[in-house]
Amino acid sequence: MSINTAKAATALDNICNAHTFTTRFMVRNLLTGETIERGADEETPSASTRKTSIMMAALKAVHEGRLDLNEQIVYEQRFSEEVASGMFRYLTPGIVISLRDAITGMMVLSDNVCTKMVFERLQLSEVDSYCKSIGMSGTHHRFLIPPLALSPDHTLASVTTTTARDQAFLLQTILDAQTSPEAAELLGSSMELCAYALQTLKNQILRYAIPSRLPFGTVVAHKGGTGKRGRMNAGIVYRDGAPFYIIAAFTDQVPQAMPDGTPGYTVSLETIGRLSRVCWDEFQK
């Protein structure tokens, strides 16, 4: 481990140790290939970070001719039931969008109406098996949409779970597939569809967590998540037009309020932002 990486590792640990809740992460310096991790193989609630693998499973089906990105989908009222994210739930039923647009909504606004539209064209077992087949052995898709009534102390078996290593691996493979036919093949897709996937991740509108402490306009291809037990975010950060580092960070057992009254979710998102900033500052040296 280089001196700068060792310095970064210490700073990352200090950020995590400053709070009683659990923070698991894996970061990779894409300039050197060095990695730093903390609990990277521990199962943790995925929240909406799971949607990156849903997108890739859907693109595999597109590649195989089982799905069509141009398929027209009608927004029905039933899609808005038990949904607590995105804007589609507030729109008038009857709107028609393409499967491509549904994937976009699922990813860039984490819209769960769009997630339902996408997931209805796949089997839950299909997405779960897809993850296992490409090497994401710590990821378990258990539900279409998590129940809204989940309590903050829910069990892991109540939700889809993943690991920081799995999410970092998926992002690395999508990135590799921009230039490697072998990586695209591993994902069960084409290089063109993998380019679409990466651009969709770059189109992310929500700018909390990983991008929050980075210079304005920094390109980050990422997907965040909002869970009852914590917040999470996994992405590829770019610098000067090139991939700089990958970070997958998951907070867990976050209290509703911190001792000083600050909402726990605020501190958990800030923690991920601070982890990302350490990578930005230290990995360039």
Phi, psi and chi 1 to 4 in degrees:
 res  aa     phi    psi   chi1   chi2   chi3   chi4
   1 MET       -  128.7 -177.8 -179.9  -69.0      -
   2 SER   -67.9  165.4   68.2      -      -      -
   3 ILE   -61.1  -43.8  -67.0  175.4      -      -
   4 ASN   -66.2  -38.0  -72.0  -28.2      -      -
   5 THR   -67.4  -40.1  -59.0      -      -      -
   6 ALA   -62.7  -40.4      -      -      -      -
   7 LYS   -63.9  -42.9 -178.9 -179.2  177.1 -177.5
   8 ALA   -63.6  -42.0      -      -      -      -
   9 ALA   -59.7  -42.5      -      -      -      -
  10 THR   -63.9  -44.3  -61.3      -      -      -
  11 ALA   -64.0  -40.5      -      -      -      -
  12 LEU   -64.2  -43.3  -65.5  171.8      -      -
  13 ASP   -62.3  -42.1  -94.4  -19.1      -      -
  14 ASN   -61.2  -38.7  -71.3  -19.2      -      -
  15 ILE   -63.3  -44.1  -69.4  169.3      -      -
  16 CYS   -68.2  -38.8  -64.1      -      -      -
  17 ASN   -73.7  -11.2  -68.0  -23.0      -      -
  18 ALA   -73.5  -11.7      -      -      -      -
  19 HIS  -130.7  156.3  -57.4  -66.9      -      -
  20 THR   -79.9  -19.8   56.2      -      -      -
  21 PHE   -74.8  164.6   57.6   76.7      -      -
  22 THR   -88.2  134.7  -61.0      -      -      -
  23 THR  -126.0  122.7  -58.4      -      -      -
  24 ARG  -114.0  139.9  -54.5  176.4  175.4   97.2
  25 PHE  -156.2  161.9   68.7   80.2      -      -
  26 MET  -140.1  129.6 -178.5  170.6 -179.4      -
  27 VAL  -125.4  146.1  -61.1      -      -      -
  28 ARG  -131.7  123.9  173.9  174.0  -67.2  119.9
  29 ASN   -76.5  111.2 -177.7  -20.3      -      -
  30 LEU   -77.6   -7.5  -65.8  172.9      -      -
  31 LEU   -81.6  -32.5  -56.3 -179.0      -      -
  32 THR  -117.9  -18.8   66.9      -      -      -
  33 GLY    85.3   -4.1      -      -      -      -
  34 GLU   -70.4  146.8  -68.3  178.5  -65.4      -
  35 THR  -125.7  152.7   60.6      -      -      -
  36 ILE  -131.2  137.7  -53.1  169.5      -      -
  37 GLU  -145.7  159.1   57.2 -169.6   68.9      -
  38 ARG  -148.7  111.2  178.7 -175.5  176.6  111.7
  39 GLY    60.3   31.2      -      -      -      -
  40 ALA   -67.0  -20.1      -      -      -      -
  41 ASP  -103.4    4.0  -68.9  -45.2      -      -
  42 GLU   -83.0  132.3  -64.9  175.3    9.0      -
  43 GLU   -63.6  136.3 -171.8  175.2   -1.7      -
  44 THR  -147.9  150.5 -171.8      -      -      -
  45 PRO   -56.2  135.4  -27.1   36.9      -      -
  46 SER   -86.6  -29.9   71.7      -      -      -
  47 ALA    46.3 -141.3      -      -      -      -
  48 SER   -80.2    0.1  -72.0      -      -      -
  49 THR   -62.8  -20.1   62.0      -      -      -
  50 ARG   -61.1  -22.0   70.3 -165.8  178.5  102.4
  51 LYS   -69.7  -21.0  -66.2  173.4 -176.8  174.7
  52 THR   -64.6  -41.3  -55.1      -      -      -
  53 SER   -72.6  -31.8   56.3      -      -      -
  54 ILE   -62.8  -44.4  -64.1  172.1      -      -
  55 MET   -58.3  -45.9  172.1  175.6   65.6      -
  56 MET   -68.5  -34.6  -62.5  -45.9  -62.1      -
  57 ALA   -65.8  -38.9      -      -      -      -
  58 ALA   -65.5  -40.1      -      -      -      -
  59 LEU   -69.0  -30.0  -66.6 -178.1      -      -
  60 LYS   -62.8  -43.5  177.4  177.8 -174.9  -70.0
  61 ALA   -64.8  -36.0      -      -      -      -
  62 VAL   -63.8  -46.4  170.0      -      -      -
  63 HIS   -59.6  -34.7 -177.1   58.0      -      -
  64 GLU   -85.3   -2.7  -66.5  171.4  -12.6      -
  65 GLY    84.3    8.3      -      -      -      -
  66 ARG   -85.2  -22.0  -65.7 -175.5  -70.0  115.8
  67 LEU  -130.0  158.5  -70.1  179.7      -      -
  68 ASP  -128.5  121.9 -178.6   -5.5      -      -
  69 LEU   -61.4  -21.3  -72.3  175.6      -      -
  70 ASN   -90.8   -0.7  -65.4  -43.1      -      -
  71 GLU   -55.0  135.8  177.1 -166.9   -9.3      -
  72 GLN   -90.7  130.6  -60.6  -64.0  -72.0      -
  73 ILE  -120.6  130.2  -55.6  171.2      -      -
  74 VAL   -91.5  128.2  178.3      -      -      -
  75 TYR   -74.0  112.5  167.4   41.1      -      -
  76 GLU  -104.1  153.2  -56.8  172.0   30.5      -
  77 GLN   -55.6  -35.3 -174.6   64.7   47.1      -
  78 ARG   -61.2  -25.0   63.9 -174.4  178.6   87.4
  79 PHE   -66.5  -21.5  -74.8  129.6      -      -
  80 SER   -88.6   -7.0   66.7      -      -      -
  81 GLU   -72.2  137.0  -62.8  170.3    0.2      -
  82 GLU    58.1   38.4  -71.9  -70.8  -54.8      -
  83 VAL  -119.4  132.3  165.7      -      -      -
  84 ALA  -129.1   21.1      -      -      -      -
  85 SER  -143.8  154.1   64.9      -      -      -
  86 GLY    86.2 -177.0      -      -      -      -
  87 MET  -111.0  -17.4   61.9  171.5  -78.1      -
  88 PHE   -60.3  -31.0 -117.5   95.1      -      -
  89 ARG   -62.0  -18.7   56.1 -165.1  162.4  131.4
  90 TYR   -96.8   -2.7  -58.6  121.1      -      -
  91 LEU   -92.0  166.3  -58.8 -177.1      -      -
  92 THR   -80.7  125.4  -55.5      -      -      -
  93 PRO   -54.9  149.0  -26.8   36.2      -      -
  94 GLY   114.2  -15.7      -      -      -      -
  95 ILE   -62.7  140.7  -64.2  171.4      -      -
  96 VAL  -115.1  126.3  179.6      -      -      -
  97 ILE  -131.4  165.7   65.2  172.5      -      -
  98 SER   -87.1  163.3   66.3      -      -      -
  99 LEU   -59.0  -37.8  175.3   58.2      -      -
 100 ARG   -57.2  -44.7  177.9 -175.1  -72.0  100.6
 101 ASP   -68.9  -33.8  -69.3  -21.5      -      -
 102 ALA   -64.7  -41.0      -      -      -      -
 103 ILE   -63.2  -41.6  -68.7  173.4      -      -
 104 THR   -59.6  -47.7  -63.6      -      -      -
 105 GLY   -62.3  -39.7      -      -      -      -
 106 MET   -61.2  -36.4  176.1  178.5   75.1      -
 107 MET   -91.4  -49.0  -61.9  -58.8  -66.3      -
 108 VAL   -84.2  -19.9  -53.3      -      -      -
 109 LEU  -124.4    3.6  -88.5  179.0      -      -
 110 SER    53.1   37.7 -149.8      -      -      -
 111 ASP   -74.7  117.6 -166.9  -55.6      -      -
 112 ASN   -81.1  -12.7  -87.5  -15.9      -      -
 113 VAL   -65.1  -45.5  166.3      -      -      -
 114 CYS   -65.1  -36.9  -67.9      -      -      -
 115 THR   -59.7  -43.0  -55.9      -      -      -
 116 LYS   -61.9  -41.0  -75.3 -174.0  175.3 -177.8
 117 MET   -59.7  -42.5  -69.1  175.9  173.0      -
 118 VAL   -71.6  -48.2  175.7      -      -      -
 119 PHE   -68.0  -27.2 -135.9  150.3      -      -
 120 GLU   -65.3  -18.3  -84.2 -159.4   -8.9      -
 121 ARG   -94.0    4.2  -78.5  145.9 -178.7   81.2
 122 LEU  -131.0  163.4  -58.3  163.5      -      -
 123 GLN   -96.3  143.3  -63.1  -67.6  -36.8      -
 124 LEU   -55.5  -43.5 -178.2   64.5      -      -
 125 SER   -65.4  -30.8   58.6      -      -      -
 126 GLU   -65.8  -44.3  175.4 -175.3   -2.7      -
 127 VAL   -67.8  -41.2  179.3      -      -      -
 128 ASP   -63.6  -44.5 -171.9   61.5      -      -
 129 SER   -65.5  -35.7  -64.0      -      -      -
 130 TYR   -57.8  -47.7  171.9   77.1      -      -
 131 CYS   -58.9  -46.0  -70.3      -      -      -
 132 LYS   -63.2  -37.0  -52.9  -64.0 -168.4  -60.9
 133 SER   -68.6  -27.8   72.9      -      -      -
 134 ILE   -95.7   -2.8   66.4  172.2      -      -
 135 GLY   113.9    4.0      -      -      -      -
 136 MET   -89.4   70.0  -62.2  173.8   67.4      -
 137 SER   -71.6  -17.3   58.7      -      -      -
 138 GLY   -95.3    8.7      -      -      -      -
 139 THR  -107.4  129.7  -62.5      -      -      -
 140 HIS  -133.1  106.9  -51.5  -75.8      -      -
 141 HIS   -82.2  116.5  -75.0  -94.5      -      -
 142 ARG  -112.5  -22.0  -65.0 -172.1  173.3   96.1
 143 PHE  -142.2  154.0  -63.4   95.4      -      -
 144 LEU   -67.9  -58.9  173.5   60.9      -      -
 145 ILE  -133.1  128.2  -59.7  -67.9      -      -
 146 PRO   -60.7  140.5  -20.5   31.8      -      -
 147 PRO   -58.9  138.1  -20.5   31.7      -      -
 148 LEU   -66.0  -26.3  -68.5 -178.7      -      -
 149 ALA   -83.6    7.8      -      -      -      -
 150 LEU   -56.5  138.6  -87.7  177.1      -      -
 151 SER   -87.3  157.7   63.8      -      -      -
 152 PRO   -61.9  -18.9  -25.1   35.7      -      -
 153 ASP  -103.5   26.6   61.2   -9.5      -      -
 154 HIS   -60.8  157.3   66.8   76.0      -      -
 155 THR   -80.2  162.5   65.2      -      -      -
 156 LEU   -62.5  -33.1  -70.8  176.7      -      -
 157 ALA   -68.5   -8.8      -      -      -      -
 158 SER   -86.3   -9.0  -59.3      -      -      -
 159 VAL  -140.6  169.2  -66.4      -      -      -
 160 THR   -70.6  135.7  -69.8      -      -      -
 161 THR  -123.2  160.6   52.7      -      -      -
 162 THR  -152.8 -171.9 -169.1      -      -      -
 163 THR  -133.0  156.8   66.0      -      -      -
 164 ALA   -60.8  -36.7      -      -      -      -
 165 ARG   -64.9  -42.4 -171.2 -179.3  -51.3  -78.2
 166 ASP   -60.6  -44.5  -85.4    5.9      -      -
 167 GLN   -68.9  -38.6  -66.3  -59.0  -43.1      -
 168 ALA   -64.5  -39.4      -      -      -      -
 169 PHE   -62.4  -44.7  163.5   78.5      -      -
 170 LEU   -62.7  -44.9  179.9   58.0      -      -
 171 LEU   -63.5  -41.5  -69.4  168.6      -      -
 172 GLN   -62.1  -40.3 -179.6   70.9   69.0      -
 173 THR   -69.9  -39.3  -51.6      -      -      -
 174 ILE   -61.4  -42.1  -67.1  171.0      -      -
 175 LEU   -64.2  -45.3 -178.4   60.7      -      -
 176 ASP   -60.6  -34.2  -68.6  -16.0      -      -
 177 ALA   -69.3   -7.8      -      -      -      -
 178 GLN   -69.5  -24.9  -53.8  -52.7  -60.9      -
 179 THR  -128.6   -7.7   56.0      -      -      -
 180 SER  -118.3  113.3  166.7      -      -      -
 181 PRO   -60.4  -31.3  -21.8   33.2      -      -
 182 GLU   -66.1  -40.6  -68.1   76.0   17.9      -
 183 ALA   -66.2  -41.3      -      -      -      -
 184 ALA   -62.4  -39.5      -      -      -      -
 185 GLU   -64.8  -40.1 -176.7  178.0   -1.0      -
 186 LEU   -58.5  -37.9  174.0   61.3      -      -
 187 LEU   -78.9   -3.0  -67.3  169.8      -      -
 188 GLY    73.2   26.3      -      -      -      -
 189 SER  -135.2 -172.7 -165.4      -      -      -
 190 SER  -107.0  164.1   65.4      -      -      -
 191 MET   -64.1  -34.1  -66.5  177.1   68.4      -
 192 GLU   -65.4  -43.9  -68.8   75.5   16.2      -
 193 LEU   -69.1  -33.4  -72.6  171.2      -      -
 194 CYS   -69.0  -32.7  -70.1      -      -      -
 195 ALA   -65.6  -40.2      -      -      -      -
 196 TYR   -61.6  -42.3  161.8   77.2      -      -
 197 ALA   -62.4  -44.3      -      -      -      -
 198 LEU   -65.6  -41.8 -177.1   60.6      -      -
 199 GLN   -64.2  -37.0 -175.6   58.9   52.1      -
 200 THR   -63.5  -40.2  -59.7      -      -      -
 201 LEU   -64.4  -36.9  -73.6  162.1      -      -
 202 LYS   -68.7  -25.1  -72.1 -179.6  179.6  178.6
 203 ASN   -77.8   -2.0  -69.6  -16.5      -      -
 204 GLN   -47.4  129.5  176.4   61.4 -113.1      -
 205 ILE   -90.0  -36.9  -71.5  173.6      -      -
 206 LEU   -70.1  126.7  -55.5  174.3      -      -
 207 ARG  -116.5   23.3  -57.5  -66.4  -67.1  178.8
 208 TYR   -81.9  177.1   54.5   70.3      -      -
 209 ALA    60.5 -114.1      -      -      -      -
 210 ILE   -51.3  -48.2  -68.5  172.5      -      -
 211 PRO   -81.4  -10.0   -4.4   20.7      -      -
 212 SER   -62.2  -28.3   63.7      -      -      -
 213 ARG  -110.8    9.9  -75.6  178.5  165.5 -107.8
 214 LEU   -92.1  159.0  -57.7 -178.9      -      -
 215 PRO   -54.4  143.0  -26.9   35.6      -      -
 216 PHE   -56.2  133.9 -178.4   78.0      -      -
 217 GLY    91.4   -3.0      -      -      -      -
 218 THR   -59.2  131.5  -61.9      -      -      -
 219 VAL   -79.6  124.2  174.6      -      -      -
 220 VAL  -133.3  120.2 -176.1      -      -      -
 221 ALA   -93.8  103.2      -      -      -      -
 222 HIS  -150.0  166.2   67.2  119.6      -      -
 223 LYS  -140.5  125.4 -175.8   71.1 -165.0   74.3
 224 GLY  -100.3  178.9      -      -      -      -
 225 GLY  -151.9  147.5      -      -      -      -
 226 THR  -121.1  110.4  -60.9      -      -      -
 227 GLY  -116.1  166.1      -      -      -      -
 228 LYS   -70.8  -23.4  -69.5  -67.5 -177.9   70.8
 229 ARG  -100.7   -8.3  -70.0  178.7   24.8  166.2
 230 GLY   170.6 -172.9      -      -      -      -
 231 ARG  -119.9  155.2  -61.6  -66.2 -170.8  -89.6
 232 MET  -151.1  158.7   44.4  -73.2  -69.9      -
 233 ASN  -161.0  138.1 -158.2 -165.9      -      -
 234 ALA  -138.3  128.5      -      -      -      -
 235 GLY  -164.2  172.8      -      -      -      -
 236 ILE  -110.2  123.7  -53.8  164.4      -      -
 237 VAL  -100.4  133.9  176.2      -      -      -
 238 TYR  -105.7  150.4  -74.7   70.5      -      -
 239 ARG  -141.9  129.5 -170.0 -177.5 -176.2   97.1
 240 ASP    54.3   37.4  -61.8  -33.3      -      -
 241 GLY    81.9    2.2      -      -      -      -
 242 ALA  -124.9  150.2      -      -      -      -
 243 PRO   -58.9  131.9  -22.9   34.6      -      -
 244 PHE  -111.1  -54.2 -174.6   20.4      -      -
 245 TYR  -152.9  156.9   59.2   88.8      -      -
 246 ILE  -108.7  136.7  -70.9  173.7      -      -
 247 ILE  -137.8  130.1  174.0  170.4      -      -
 248 ALA  -125.9  114.3      -      -      -      -
 249 ALA  -130.6  135.4      -      -      -      -
 250 PHE  -134.2  121.2  -65.6   77.1      -      -
 251 THR   -97.5  148.0   62.2      -      -      -
 252 ASP  -146.8  154.9 -165.5   11.2      -      -
 253 GLN    56.2   38.1  -54.6  -64.8   -8.0      -
 254 VAL   -79.0  127.2  177.2      -      -      -
 255 PRO   -69.2  158.4   25.5  -34.0      -      -
 256 GLN   -62.2  -36.0  -65.9  -62.4  -61.9      -
 257 ALA  -141.2  143.3      -      -      -      -
 258 MET   -80.7  167.2  -55.0  -58.2  -73.2      -
 259 PRO   -53.7  -30.8  -29.7   37.2      -      -
 260 ASP   -88.8    4.6   65.8   -4.3      -      -
 261 GLY    95.2  -10.9      -      -      -      -
 262 THR   -64.2  134.1  -56.8      -      -      -
 263 PRO   -55.7  137.8  -26.0   35.7      -      -
 264 GLY   -58.8  -38.3      -      -      -      -
 265 TYR   -64.1  -32.4   75.9   85.5      -      -
 266 THR   -62.3  -45.0  -59.3      -      -      -
 267 VAL   -70.1  -36.1  178.9      -      -      -
 268 SER   -66.8  -41.3   64.7      -      -      -
 269 LEU   -66.0  -40.3  -70.7  171.3      -      -
 270 GLU   -64.6  -35.3  176.8   66.0    3.0      -
 271 THR   -61.3  -45.8  -65.5      -      -      -
 272 ILE   -64.4  -40.2  -63.4  173.0      -      -
 273 GLY   -61.1  -39.2      -      -      -      -
 274 ARG   -70.4  -36.8  -66.6  178.7   65.1 -160.5
 275 LEU   -60.2  -44.4  -65.6  175.7      -      -
 276 SER   -62.9  -40.4  179.3      -      -      -
 277 ARG   -65.3  -36.5 -176.6   69.2 -156.4 -157.4
 278 VAL   -58.8  -44.5  167.0      -      -      -
 279 CYS   -61.6  -42.7  -61.9      -      -      -
 280 TRP   -60.5  -41.9 -179.6  -89.3      -      -
 281 ASP   -77.5  -40.1  -71.1  -21.8      -      -
 282 GLU   -91.2  -32.6  -63.1  -58.6  -30.7      -
 283 PHE   -72.8  -16.0  -72.9  173.3      -      -
 284 GLN   -86.6   -9.8   62.8  176.3  -52.1      -
 285 LYS   -86.6      -  -63.1  178.2 -179.1  177.0
